[in-house]
């Protein structure tokens, strides 16, 4: 009996310890499971909420962008184009624009009103702008070009644009040219502004020559050779090269010559100014 008692006593601690360990392991497993459930469910809910918030945010951004875009976008643009002909356009305010060949004017006529008169020009055009008054104020007319804007009240002027910039010659009234963010140049009648790349300059010219295309004739009146060369390069796309022995400053030209006929102009220059002029491709060589 004693042995049995001793054996029982000896086995008791082992059985108790094993049973206690099993219970401890079960309790730990149960706690781990509960912790896992407790931490997993909120994570799933947060993932769903994050997805929903991301989608809602994207919707708000897209909707806001569409609102801003539609607000800034102008109405349908009316486009006036020419090919190998000229065209005169009368605007709602009775202003007139004569488009040169291969030129284009765009404007939004649906928003045209005295306080908002603007057009976009590609090529060349002659403008005759009517003054518009709202109350005590006169409203401006704006011509947009790729290199700057021309702001006028009531005036007549010519504008020519190309890939490098633009030029404008003022006949009557006054205009302001806005180049870039800060440069503002004001012109008075008889002046021409030239913007070519980073070069900006203003000069006194015979402005009638720069709108001669409108009437089909150049009207030269004691016009200097340098100015004639400028016209040749502009209207006929020719690169003019003059040798040093030609007294450019002393050579003057008078008379009427058809704009379309470059050969007639070259002939007149040779005869009246006593020059030797040869054309090779797109270049014109002037020698004495």
ABEGO torsion letter per residue (X at the ends): XAAAAAAAAAAAAAAAAAAAAAAAAAAAAAAAAAAAAAAAAAAAAAAAAAAAAAAAAAAAAAAAAAAAAAAABBBBBBBBBBBBBBBBBBBAAGBBBBBBBGBBBBBBAAABBAABBBBBBBEBBBBBBBBBBBEABBBBBBBBBAAEBBBBBBBBBBBBBBAAEBBBBBABEBBBBBBEAABBBBBBBGBBBBBBEABBBBBBBBAAAAAAAAAGBBBBBGBBAAAAAAAAAAAAGBBBBBBAABBAAABBBBEBBBAABAAAAAAAAAAAAGBBBBBBEABBBBBX
